[in-house]
Amino acid sequence: MDHSETAVSDRLAELAGLKDAARSGPAAGTERQHAKGKLTAYERIDLLLDPGTFTEIEPLRRHRATGFGMEEKRPPADGVVTGWGAVHGRTVFVYAHDFRVFGGALGEAHATKIHKIMDMALAAGAPLVSLNDGAGARIQEGVTALAGYGGIFQRNVRASGVIPQISVMLGPCAGGAAYSPALTDFVFMVRGTSQMFLTGPGVVQAVTGEKITQDGLGGADVHAGTSGVAHFAYDDEETCLEEVRYLLSMLPANNREQPPAVPNTDPVDRPGDALLDIVPVDGSRPYDMAAVLRELVDDGDYLEVHESWAANVLCALARLDGNVVGIVANQPQSLAGVLDIHASEKAARFVQLCDAFSIPLVTLIDVPGFLPGVDQEHGGIIRHGAKLLYAYCNATVPRVSVVLRKAYGGAYIVMDSRSIGADLALAWPGNEIAVMGAEGAVDVVFRREIAAAGDPQAVRQQKIKEYRAELMHPYYAAERGLIDDVIDPRETRSVLVDALAVLRAKHADLPVRKHGNPPA
């Protein structure tokens, strides 16, 4: 072997050593990470992506900061791993904070790597997944680190509605760092190890005197069930990342593509006899809308979004005849399925997401109205309910709605009624579509007549019977063209599949505008 061959061999060995050092990281840091029940950045990427598909970029970048001893600590990769790979054979870009290096804190070089991968994802038209486990801005780099966050936020907004953006919270996320996940389409959290808050427990106690733990302030269950910041919460990282893969299998690569279809082995004309037992004829009796979904969608399989938050409305991604659909449905099992502030916000964001990524919408309606109350009115139910109304009116994807039982008042109009642009409005034979329930309507319209009657209760019951017969019979709306058809509940699955197949090529021309001004 001559001198030149030796030099090349040495260079290659040096390169391999540098990359191995970056991937293996400090041994003590790896042990601490595992002791907390957490994986390393590379281990997480290996779980997320198809085996052997990850291509890392800028693994050798180092920071240029000086002072506070930083010039003595210049590990390769600078605390973040960036690159791309495949999920179910489709390209996905990813960045993962490496908590073993500077606690995953963001500095100038760290931020530049993230900016680069975000720009590549947008240019390539492929989803971006961030695996978040960082301690916020790198204090030693001062305002330069904060500016790095600004660049991330700007790119989150630019990519919004263009490529799917998924944030996976696998550790602490405090201060301004929490805003990037909040700007993305989906947020996943892991119980016990991930938290999100703008000001930590120490600051909260110093300012307000309230004592609270990190989990109590911003843990997975808090954000999945109380604040609505997180869409999904899981007990461990492995399950969490597997569910991220499942979600990606339902989403298109970008807003110019259709969601991926898969072969379907579940018969389209599968009889839905069970639906007759699931949904009681008596409109005052509750039932589980999730059971209805399982009867309608392929193989009874769906992914519910925000399952633990605003449970009175159900939002889910599923497939009908192998094609992805978004389902919005009132949940009579929770608050009788009424719409309130949180349910309106939840459904509005989901409708916007489906519309942005060409996912057809199916709306299952069983709604008694908006939740009454001083708290709701003072909290802005008008404004928040208008968000859902705006989202539906603005949506150009195929839209099919089905009234299962009750559909009262403004809540019916908001739930993708024919009058706000549903392409096809259907109903089951037991539907009650009206301004309000018969009892309430009679108490308003015939109040004086009932009060003056010798037997007020008998007169009231008679008026209720008359009101139902004249204005609330199942075919009243169909006779006036507000319902396209009244269908046999057992045929709902096949009717939906047929309708969506016809509407798949739908195209809607929108007025020229910079953007709308939706309710805030």
KOLVEXDO-912950 format. One line per field, with one value per residue (C-alpha): residue number from 1; residue in one letter; y negated, x, z negated. Coordinates in steps of 0.02 Angstrom, whole numbers, plus 32768, in hexadecimal, padded with zeros to 4 digits. Layout:
<sites>
nr	(NUM/...)
rest	(a/...)
Y	(Y/...)
X	(X/...)
Z	(Z/...)
</sites>
This chain:
<sites>
nr	(1/2/3/4/5/6/7/8/9/10/11/12/13/14/15/16/17/18/19/20/21/22/23/24/25/26/27/28/29/30/31/32/33/34/35/36/37/38/39/40/41/42/43/44/45/46/47/48/49/50/51/52/53/54/55/56/57/58/59/60/61/62/63/64/65/66/67/68/69/70/71/72/73/74/75/76/77/78/79/80/81/82/83/84/85/86/87/88/89/90/91/92/93/94/95/96/97/98/99/100/101/102/103/104/105/106/107/108/109/110/111/112/113/114/115/116/117/118/119/120/121/122/123/124/125/126/127/128/129/130/131/132/133/134/135/136/137/138/139/140/141/142/143/144/145/146/147/148/149/150/151/152/153/154/155/156/157/158/159/160/161/162/163/164/165/166/167/168/169/170/171/172/173/174/175/176/177/178/179/180/181/182/183/184/185/186/187/188/189/190/191/192/193/194/195/196/197/198/199/200/201/202/203/204/205/206/207/208/209/210/211/212/213/214/215/216/217/218/219/220/221/222/223/224/225/226/227/228/229/230/231/232/233/234/235/236/237/238/239/240/241/242/243/244/245/246/247/248/249/250/251/252/253/254/255/256/257/258/259/260/261/262/263/264/265/266/267/268/269/270/271/272/273/274/275/276/277/278/279/280/281/282/283/284/285/286/287/288/289/290/291/292/293/294/295/296/297/298/299/300/301/302/303/304/305/306/307/308/309/310/311/312/313/314/315/316/317/318/319/320/321/322/323/324/325/326/327/328/329/330/331/332/333/334/335/336/337/338/339/340/341/342/343/344/345/346/347/348/349/350/351/352/353/354/355/356/357/358/359/360/361/362/363/364/365/366/367/368/369/370/371/372/373/374/375/376/377/378/379/380/381/382/383/384/385/386/387/388/389/390/391/392/393/394/395/396/397/398/399/400/401/402/403/404/405/406/407/408/409/410/411/412/413/414/415/416/417/418/419/420/421/422/423/424/425/426/427/428/429/430/431/432/433/434/435/436/437/438/439/440/441/442/443/444/445/446/447/448/449/450/451/452/453/454/455/456/457/458/459/460/461/462/463/464/465/466/467/468/469/470/471/472/473/474/475/476/477/478/479/480/481/482/483/484/485/486/487/488/489/490/491/492/493/494/495/496/497/498/499/500/501/502/503/504/505/506/507/508/509/510/511/512/513/514/515/516/517/518/519/520)
rest	(m/d/h/s/e/t/a/v/s/d/r/l/a/e/l/a/g/l/k/d/a/a/r/s/g/p/a/a/g/t/e/r/q/h/a/k/g/k/l/t/a/y/e/r/i/d/l/l/l/d/p/g/t/f/t/e/i/e/p/l/r/r/h/r/a/t/g/f/g/m/e/e/k/r/p/p/a/d/g/v/v/t/g/w/g/a/v/h/g/r/t/v/f/v/y/a/h/d/f/r/v/f/g/g/a/l/g/e/a/h/a/t/k/i/h/k/i/m/d/m/a/l/a/a/g/a/p/l/v/s/l/n/d/g/a/g/a/r/i/q/e/g/v/t/a/l/a/g/y/g/g/i/f/q/r/n/v/r/a/s/g/v/i/p/q/i/s/v/m/l/g/p/c/a/g/g/a/a/y/s/p/a/l/t/d/f/v/f/m/v/r/g/t/s/q/m/f/l/t/g/p/g/v/v/q/a/v/t/g/e/k/i/t/q/d/g/l/g/g/a/d/v/h/a/g/t/s/g/v/a/h/f/a/y/d/d/e/e/t/c/l/e/e/v/r/y/l/l/s/m/l/p/a/n/n/r/e/q/p/p/a/v/p/n/t/d/p/v/d/r/p/g/d/a/l/l/d/i/v/p/v/d/g/s/r/p/y/d/m/a/a/v/l/r/e/l/v/d/d/g/d/y/l/e/v/h/e/s/w/a/a/n/v/l/c/a/l/a/r/l/d/g/n/v/v/g/i/v/a/n/q/p/q/s/l/a/g/v/l/d/i/h/a/s/e/k/a/a/r/f/v/q/l/c/d/a/f/s/i/p/l/v/t/l/i/d/v/p/g/f/l/p/g/v/d/q/e/h/g/g/i/i/r/h/g/a/k/l/l/y/a/y/c/n/a/t/v/p/r/v/s/v/v/l/r/k/a/y/g/g/a/y/i/v/m/d/s/r/s/i/g/a/d/l/a/l/a/w/p/g/n/e/i/a/v/m/g/a/e/g/a/v/d/v/v/f/r/r/e/i/a/a/a/g/d/p/q/a/v/r/q/q/k/i/k/e/y/r/a/e/l/m/h/p/y/y/a/a/e/r/g/l/i/d/d/v/i/d/p/r/e/t/r/s/v/l/v/d/a/l/a/v/l/r/a/k/h/a/d/l/p/v/r/k/h/g/n/p/p/a)
Y	(8000/7F5A/7EB5/7E73/7F0E/7F00/7E49/7E74/7F02/7E8E/7E0B/7E8A/7ECD/7E1C/7DFB/7E9D/7E72/7DC5/7E0A/7E96/7E18/7DAD/7E40/7E94/7DEF/7DE3/7E8B/7E3A/7DD7/7E74/7ECA/7E36/7E33/7EED/7EDE/7E62/7EDD/7E76/7EA7/7E4C/7DE3/7E69/7EF4/7E8E/7E70/7F2A/7F4E/7EC9/7EF1/7F90/7FF4/7FBB/7F23/7E93/7E19/7D9C/7CF0/7C7C/7CFC/7CA2/7BF0/7B9E/7AFB/7A61/7A15/79D7/79A7/7A03/7A94/7AB6/7AB5/7B50/7BAE/7BC5/7C71/7CA5/7C8F/7C08/7C5B/7C7C/7D09/7CDC/7D3D/7DA1/7E53/7EB3/7EE2/7F6F/7F4D/7E93/7E07/7DAE/7D28/7D28/7CCB/7D0B/7CAD/7D0B/7CEB/7D35/7C9C/7BF6/7C3E/7C2E/7B71/7B0A/7A9D/7A4A/7AE5/7B55/7AE0/7AD3/7B90/7B90/7B00/7B63/7C02/7B9F/7B47/7BEF/7C3D/7BAC/7BAF/7C6C/7C6A/7CEB/7CF5/7CB2/7D06/7CB3/7D1D/7C9E/7CB7/7C13/7B98/7AFD/7A74/7A89/7A03/79F5/79B9/7935/78DF/7941/79DC/7980/7948/79FF/7A22/7994/79E8/7A8B/7A35/79DB/7A7F/7AD6/7A55/7A58/7B16/7B13/7B65/7B90/7C27/7C88/7C50/7CC3/7C99/7D28/7CEE/7D66/7CF7/7C48/7BB7/7B0E/7A58/7A22/7AD3/7B06/7A98/7B00/7B9B/7B2C/7AF3/7BA4/7C15/7C9B/7CA6/7D4E/7D5D/7DE7/7DF4/7DDA/7D9B/7D0D/7C64/7BBF/7B15/7A60/7A41/7AD1/7B01/7A96/79F8/7A1F/7A31/7993/792B/7977/79DD/7A7A/7B1A/7B99/7C20/7C1E/7CA7/7C4E/7BAE/7BEF/7CAC/7D1B/7D36/7C7D/7C4C/7CE0/7CCC/7C1B/7B9C/7BF4/7BCD/7C85/7CF2/7D99/7DDB/7E85/7EE4/7F05/7EC8/7F68/7F63/7EA8/7EB5/7F49/7EDF/7E52/7ECE/7EFF/7E48/7E2B/7EBD/7E5C/7DB5/7D7C/7D45/7C93/7C2B/7C54/7D0F/7D7B/7DDF/7E8E/7F11/7FC8/8068/808A/8137/80FC/810C/8065/80AA/80FB/80F5/807B/80D0/80A8/7FEF/8007/8045/7FC9/7F2B/7F25/7EDF/7E77/7DD7/7DBD/7E60/7E58/7ED0/7EDE/7E8C/7EEB/7F8B/7F3D/7F15/7FC7/8005/7F8B/7F84/8007/8094/8027/7FD1/7F17/7E9B/7E23/7D76/7D1A/7DB0/7D6F/7CB9/7C74/7D24/7CE6/7CE0/7D6E/7D4E/7DDF/7E16/7EB9/7F11/7F37/7FB4/7F97/7ED9/7E63/7DFA/7D81/7D9F/7D1C/7D5C/7D24/7D98/7DAF/7E0B/7D67/7CCE/7D18/7CE9/7C2E/7BB3/7B46/7AD8/7B64/7BD9/7B4E/7B27/7BDF/7C04/7B63/7B88/7C3A/7C00/7B84/7C0C/7C82/7BF9/7BC6/7C78/7CAD/7D23/7D33/7D0D/7D78/7D25/7D8E/7D1F/7D3B/7C91/7C43/7B95/7B28/7B39/7AB0/7A54/79B3/79FC/7A2D/7985/7922/7996/796A/79FF/7990/796F/7A22/7A6F/79FD/7A50/7AF5/7A9E/7A45/7AE5/7B44/7AB4/7A9F/7B59/7B8F/7C4B/7CC4/7CB1/7D2A/7D17/7D93/7D66/7DFD/7DB8/7D06/7C6E/7BD2/7B19/7AC2/7B59/7BBB/7B33/7B2E/7BEB/7BE6/7BD7/7BC9/7B0E/7AEE/7B55/7C0F/7C68/7CED/7CE3/7D87/7DBC/7E58/7E74/7E44/7D97/7CFD/7C61/7BC4/7B1B/7B6E/7C02/7C0C/7BEF/7B4F/7B11/7B29/7AD2/7A39/7A32/7A67/7A24/79B7/7A36/7ABC/7A49/7A19/7ACC/7B28/7BBD/7B6F/7C15/7C67/7BD3/7BD1/7C89/7C70/7BDF/7C44/7CCF/7C54/7BFF/7CA6/7CDE/7C3C/7C00/7C8E/7D26/7D7E/7D43/7C8B/7C55/7CCF/7C89/7BDD/7C16/7BFA/7CB5/7D0F/7DB8/7E19/7EBD/7F65/7F5D/800B/7FCA/7F34/7F7D/7FA7/7F00/7EA0/7F03/7EE5/7E2C/7E0D/7E6B/7DF7/7D5C/7D8C/7D20/7C8A/7BE2/7B3D/7A91/7A16/7959/7906/78C8/78C3/7926/7922/78D8/7967/794B/7948)
X	(8000/804E/8049/7FB1/7F4B/7F7D/7F45/7E9B/7E85/7EB0/7E36/7DAB/7DCF/7DCC/7D24/7CDB/7D19/7CC9/7C21/7C27/7C4C/7BB9/7B42/7B7D/7B88/7BCA/7BB6/7B81/7AFB/7AB7/7AAE/7A52/79D7/79B2/79A4/7916/78BC/78E9/793C/79C9/79A8/79EC/7989/78EB/7910/792E/7881/782C/7877/787A/7919/79B4/7964/79A9/7A1F/7A6B/7AA5/7B1E/7B55/7BFC/7BBF/7C00/7BD3/7C42/7C15/7C9A/7C96/7C53/7CC6/7C67/7D03/7D3C/7C9A/7C7B/7C2B/7BFC/7B46/7B2D/7A9D/7A26/7A1D/79D2/79AF/792D/78F3/7855/77B6/7757/77C5/779A/7819/7813/7889/78B7/7919/7937/797E/7A0D/79F7/7AA3/7AF5/7AD5/7A2E/79F0/79F2/79E9/7A7A/7AA6/7AF1/7A69/79E2/7A35/7A2F/7975/7955/79B0/7948/78A6/78D1/78FA/7856/77F2/7854/7841/7789/779B/775F/77CC/77D5/782D/7863/786A/78D5/792D/794A/791C/7990/7A4A/7A68/7B22/7AF9/7A7B/7A0C/7A58/7A02/795C/796C/7981/78D5/788E/78CE/7879/77D3/77D8/77F5/776A/76EF/7730/771C/7670/75F0/7678/76CC/7695/76F6/76F9/7747/7773/7796/7811/7857/7845/7812/780F/77FE/77FE/782C/7778/7739/7781/771B/7682/7696/769D/760D/761C/766E/7698/76CE/7710/76D0/774E/77DD/779C/775D/7731/771D/774B/777F/77B9/777C/7802/77CC/7714/7734/779C/7718/7674/76A3/765B/76BE/76B4/771F/775D/76E1/7654/767A/769C/769F/7656/75AD/759A/75B4/7554/74BD/74B7/750F/74FA/75AE/75D7/7575/75B7/7604/7658/76AD/7753/77BE/77B2/76F4/76F6/776B/770A/766D/76C9/76F0/7638/7602/767F/7633/758E/75D5/760B/76BF/7686/75EE/7601/75EB/7558/7560/75A7/7523/7539/74E6/7444/7409/7374/72D7/728E/71DE/71FE/7155/7148/70BE/7118/70F9/7041/706E/70FB/7095/6FF6/6F59/6F39/6F9C/6FB8/7017/70D6/7143/71F9/7218/72BD/7258/7203/72AD/72E8/7253/726F/732A/739C/73BF/737B/7425/743C/74B3/745B/74A8/749C/7444/7451/7427/7379/7332/7285/72C3/7324/73A7/73FD/745D/7423/740D/7375/7397/7451/7447/746E/73DF/73D1/733B/72EB/725F/71FE/7217/7172/71D0/7222/71B9/7131/719B/7181/71FA/725A/72F4/7375/7314/7300/73BA/73E9/7378/73A6/7460/7441/73D4/745A/74DF/7477/7453/750A/7540/74B2/7460/73A3/7331/72A4/723B/71C9/7148/70EB/70EF/7071/70BC/7143/7166/7108/7154/71A1/7251/7239/71F2/7276/72FC/72CD/7267/7229/72DA/7316/727D/729C/7347/72F3/7277/7305/736B/72DD/72A8/735C/737B/7382/739D/730B/7291/7206/719B/7123/70A0/708F/7010/7003/703B/7000/7018/70B9/711F/70D0/70FB/71AF/71C4/71D8/7121/70EC/70D4/718D/71CC/71C8/71D0/7158/70E6/7098/702D/6FF1/6F34/6F32/6F7A/6F35/6F70/6F27/6F4B/6F43/6EF4/6E37/6E2A/6E90/6E39/6D8D/6DBF/6DF2/6D6B/6CD4/6D09/6C6F/6BF3/6C38/6C37/6B80/6B43/6ADC/6B54/6BFC/6C58/6BDA/6BDD/6C9B/6CA5/6C27/6C8A/6D2A/6CD5/6C96/6D40/6D97/6D19/6D1F/6DD4/6E3F/6E0D/6EA1/6E77/6E55/6F07/6F0D/6E6A/6EBC/6F5F/6FC7/6FEB/701B/6FDB/6F9D/6FFB/6FF2/7072/70AF/70E7/7148/71F4/71D0/7177/720D/7289/7222/720B/72C3/72F5/7287/72C9/7381/739F/7348/7396/7363/7397/73B5/73B1/745B/7499/7537/74E4/7446/7433/73EC/73A7/7434)
Z	(8000/8035/7FD7/8032/800A/7F53/7F50/7F9A/7F1E/7E8E/7ECC/7EDB/7E2E/7DEA/7E3E/7DFB/7D4D/7D51/7D8A/7D0B/7C81/7CB7/7CB8/7C18/7BB8/7B06/7AAE/7A0B/7A66/7AB6/7A0D/79C0/7A50/7A3F/7982/799C/7A0C/7AA6/7B48/7BA1/7C3C/7CB0/7C5A/7C73/7D2A/7D41/7CFA/7D63/7E0C/7E75/7E4E/7EAA/7EFD/7E94/7EE9/7E71/7EA6/7E4D/7DCB/7DBB/7DA1/7D02/7CAC/7CB7/7C0F/7B97/7AE0/7A48/7A78/7B19/7B84/7B23/7B45/7BFF/7C17/7CC8/7D00/7C7A/7C20/7CB1/7D31/7DDB/7E7A/7ED8/7EEF/7F16/7EB9/7F0F/7FA6/7FB3/7F96/7EED/7EAA/7DF3/7D6F/7CBF/7C2B/7BD7/7B1D/7AFB/7B4B/7AF2/7AB7/7B69/7B56/7BF4/7C2D/7CD3/7D28/7CE0/7D24/7DCE/7DE0/7DBA/7E33/7EBA/7EA3/7E9A/7F3E/7F8E/7F55/7F9E/8041/8052/8023/7F98/7EE2/7E56/7DAB/7D18/7C84/7BF8/7B5D/7B3C/7AB0/7B14/7B4F/7B2B/7AA9/7AD0/7B81/7B4A/7BC8/7C59/7C17/7C0A/7CBF/7CED/7CA6/7D0C/7DAA/7D78/7D56/7DFD/7E58/7DF6/7E33/7EE6/7EEC/7E99/7F0A/7F88/7F36/7E9B/7E01/7D69/7CC1/7C4C/7B9A/7B48/7ABF/7A77/7AE7/7A92/7AC0/7B74/7BAA/7B89/7C15/7CA2/7C71/7C5C/7D11/7D57/7D8C/7D06/7C59/7C09/7B52/7AE1/7A2F/79A4/7A10/7A7D/7A45/7A99/7A47/7A65/79B0/7942/7894/7840/7898/787B/77C1/77B8/7811/77D5/773C/778B/7771/77FD/784C/78FF/792E/78D3/7930/79DF/79E5/7A6C/7A1B/79F3/7AA8/7AF1/7A7F/7A3A/7AA9/7B51/7B81/7B9D/7C16/7BD7/7B35/7B1B/7A8F/7AE5/7B75/7BDA/7BE1/7C02/7C97/7CDE/7CDA/7D32/7DBD/7DC3/7DD1/7E5E/7EBC/7EC1/7EFD/7FAA/7FC2/7FE6/8017/80CF/80B7/8083/7FE2/7FFF/802B/7FFB/803A/7FDD/7FAA/7F42/7FB0/7FDF/7FD1/7F28/7ECF/7E3E/7DDC/7D39/7D56/7D32/7C84/7C61/7C7F/7C14/7C64/7BC7/7BE4/7B2A/7B14/7B24/7B88/7BBC/7C66/7C6D/7C82/7D1A/7D65/7D4D/7DB0/7E3F/7E61/7EAC/7E30/7DA3/7D9B/7D81/7D2F/7CB9/7CA9/7C02/7BB5/7B03/7B24/7B4C/7B50/7B83/7C36/7C87/7D0E/7D64/7DFC/7E49/7EF0/7F59/7FE4/7FC9/7FDB/7F4A/7F04/7E73/7E02/7D92/7D23/7C8B/7BF7/7B98/7B10/7AD9/7AAF/7B1F/7BB6/7BA6/7BF4/7B7A/7B83/7B81/7BF4/7C73/7C70/7C7B/7D0F/7D6A/7D65/7DA1/7E31/7E65/7E5F/7ECC/7F48/7F52/7F7C/7FF0/7F74/7F94/7F01/7EBC/7E34/7DC5/7D71/7CCF/7C7C/7C05/7C16/7BCA/7B11/7AB3/7A20/79E5/79EC/7AA1/7AD6/7A77/7AB9/7B6C/7BA9/7C37/7C70/7C56/7CA7/7D3C/7D50/7D7B/7DEC/7E46/7E58/7EAA/7F1B/7F54/7F75/802B/8012/802D/7F9C/7F6D/7ED2/7E82/7DFE/7D8C/7D10/7CCC/7D2F/7CD6/7CF3/7D20/7CEC/7D7B/7DF7/7DB8/7DC5/7E83/7EB3/7F67/7F53/7F31/7FC2/7F9D/8044/8009/7F71/7F39/7EA5/7E4D/7E3F/7D86/7DA3/7D4C/7DA7/7D5B/7D0D/7C62/7C0B/7C0B/7B4F/7B54/7BF0/7BA5/7B04/7B6A/7BEF/7B87/7ADD/7AC2/7B06/7A94/79FC/7A1B/7A34/79B3/79C2/79F3/79F6/7A6B/7AE0/7ADF/7B0C/7B98/7BDF/7BD7/7C37/7CBB/7CCB/7CE5/7D66/7DCA/7DC0/7D7D/7DE2/7E35/7EE4/7EC4/7EF4/7F87/7FCD/7FD0/801F/7F82/7F79/8019/7FE0/7F4B/7F47/7EF1/7E63/7E91/7F3C/7EFA/7F1E/7FD3/7FEF/7FAB/8014/80B2/808E/806B/8109/816F/8117/811F/81B8/816B/8195/8148/8184/80F7/8105/8119/8071/800B/7F80/7F1B/7E6D/7E03/7D54/7CD5)
</sites>
